[in-house]
Amino acid sequence: MGNKLTAGGDNGKGKTDVIDDCYSTYFESNDRIHSASDFCRAIVDTVKELNKKHGYTQVKAPSVDSLEREYKKYCKDGKGKPSKEDFKKIMGSLEKEAELTGVGGVKDTLLYIFGVPASATFLKNAVMPGLVSNEILIPTMTSLTALVLAKLNKI
């Protein structure tokens, strides 16, 4: 299957539940987080769980620089762990920086679905206007485009 976009109304409660679960997994036990790399791993795993649980178009994991900046901001002197509220703030600020992947695929799909039939109609009218009627050409090209995109797992 291809990428899918979910409704935006599901962002509130489900997202905080996943963040709370990941916080309890990685930060409530003192033996899991010892360094900035452990912190980065916990954040990346949290993003992975958000993607998995909610079926979002993939949210990119933040860059290492962003993670290190947040680690230094909330984990003073490279020791300790953020509080639950600080962890939610970290995830919120990193989420604002994060990009969605797969959205470009939606744009490409729409471009193909509308662009190919329009281009075919333009070319047909310019080269051989009487060859096939537009009522047959446009649905045929749209169907063929959808078939090719489905075979390529784009939709």
C-alpha positions in Angstrom: 0.0 0.0 0.0 1.0 3.6 -0.5 1.1 6.5 1.9 -2.0 7.5 3.6 -3.0 10.7 5.4 -5.2 10.5 8.5 -7.7 13.0 9.8 -6.2 15.8 11.8 -8.7 15.5 14.6 -6.9 12.6 16.2 -3.9 14.6 17.3 -4.8 15.3 21.0 -5.4 12.4 23.3 -3.8 9.6 21.4 -0.6 11.5 20.9 -0.2 12.3 24.5 -0.9 8.7 25.5 2.0 7.5 23.2 4.3 10.2 24.6 3.4 9.3 28.2 4.0 5.6 27.4 7.4 6.3 25.9 8.4 8.6 28.8 7.6 5.9 31.3 9.5 3.3 29.2 12.7 5.4 28.7 12.9 8.0 31.4 11.2 6.7 34.6 13.7 3.9 35.0 17.0 5.6 35.8 19.1 2.9 34.1 18.0 3.6 30.5 19.3 7.1 29.8 23.0 7.7 30.5 24.1 10.0 27.6 23.0 12.2 24.8 23.0 9.3 22.4 20.6 7.4 24.7 18.4 10.5 24.8 18.4 10.7 21.0 17.5 7.0 20.8 14.5 7.6 23.1 13.2 10.5 21.0 13.6 8.6 17.8 11.8 5.6 19.2 9.0 7.9 20.4 8.6 9.3 16.9 8.6 5.8 15.5 5.8 4.8 18.0 3.8 7.9 17.0 4.1 6.9 13.3 3.2 3.3 14.1 0.2 3.9 16.4 -1.5 6.6 14.4 -0.7 5.6 10.8 0.5 9.1 10.0 2.4 9.9 6.9 5.8 9.4 8.3 7.1 12.2 10.6 10.8 12.5 10.1 13.0 12.0 13.2 14.6 15.3 14.2 18.2 16.0 13.3 21.0 15.2 15.8 21.7 18.9 16.2 18.1 19.6 17.3 18.2 16.6 19.7 21.5 17.7 21.2 20.2 21.2 21.7 17.1 19.9 23.5 19.2 17.5 25.6 21.5 20.3 26.7 18.5 22.6 27.4 16.6 20.1 29.6 19.3 17.8 30.9 21.8 20.0 32.6 25.4 19.1 32.4 24.6 16.0 30.4 23.3 14.3 33.4 19.8 13.6 34.7 16.6 13.2 32.8 13.8 15.6 31.8 10.6 15.7 33.8 7.4 14.4 32.1 6.3 18.0 31.4 9.8 18.8 29.9 9.6 15.7 27.8 6.2 16.9 26.4 7.8 20.3 25.7 10.7 18.6 23.9 8.4 16.5 21.8 6.3 19.6 21.0 9.2 21.7 19.9 10.7 18.9 17.9 7.4 18.2 16.3 7.2 21.8 15.1 10.6 21.3 13.4 9.7 17.9 12.0 8.7 17.5 8.4 6.2 15.1 6.9 7.5 12.7 4.4 5.0 11.2 1.9 3.3 14.6 1.3 5.4 15.0 -1.8 4.0 11.7 -3.0 0.5 13.0 -2.6 1.4 16.0 -4.7 3.0 13.8 -7.3 -0.1 11.5 -7.4 -2.4 14.5 -7.9 -0.1 15.9 -10.6 -0.1 12.5 -12.5 -3.9 11.9 -12.1 -4.8 15.4 -13.5 -1.6 16.2 -15.5 -1.4 13.1 -17.7 -5.0 13.3 -19.0 -4.7 17.1 -19.6 -1.4 16.7 -21.4 -2.8 13.8 -23.5 -5.8 15.9 -24.4 -3.7 18.9 -25.3 -1.4 16.8 -27.5 -4.3 15.0 -29.2 -6.0 18.3 -30.0 -2.7 19.8 -31.4 -1.7 16.8 -33.5 -4.8 14.9 -34.5 -8.0 16.5 -33.3 -10.4 14.0 -34.9 -8.6 10.8 -33.9 -10.5 10.0 -30.6 -13.2 12.1 -28.8 -12.3 13.8 -25.5 -15.1 11.9 -23.8 -13.2 8.7 -24.4 -9.7 9.9 -24.1 -9.8 11.7 -20.7 -11.4 8.8 -18.7 -9.1 6.3 -20.5 -6.0 8.2 -19.7 -7.1 8.8 -16.1 -7.8 5.1 -15.6 -4.5 4.1 -17.1 -2.6 6.6 -15.0 -4.4 5.3 -11.8 -3.5 1.7 -12.9 0.2 2.5 -13.5 0.4 4.4 -10.1 -1.3 1.4 -8.4 1.2 -1.1 -10.0 4.1 1.1 -8.9 2.6 1.2 -5.3 2.2 5.0 -5.4 -1.4 4.9 -4.4 
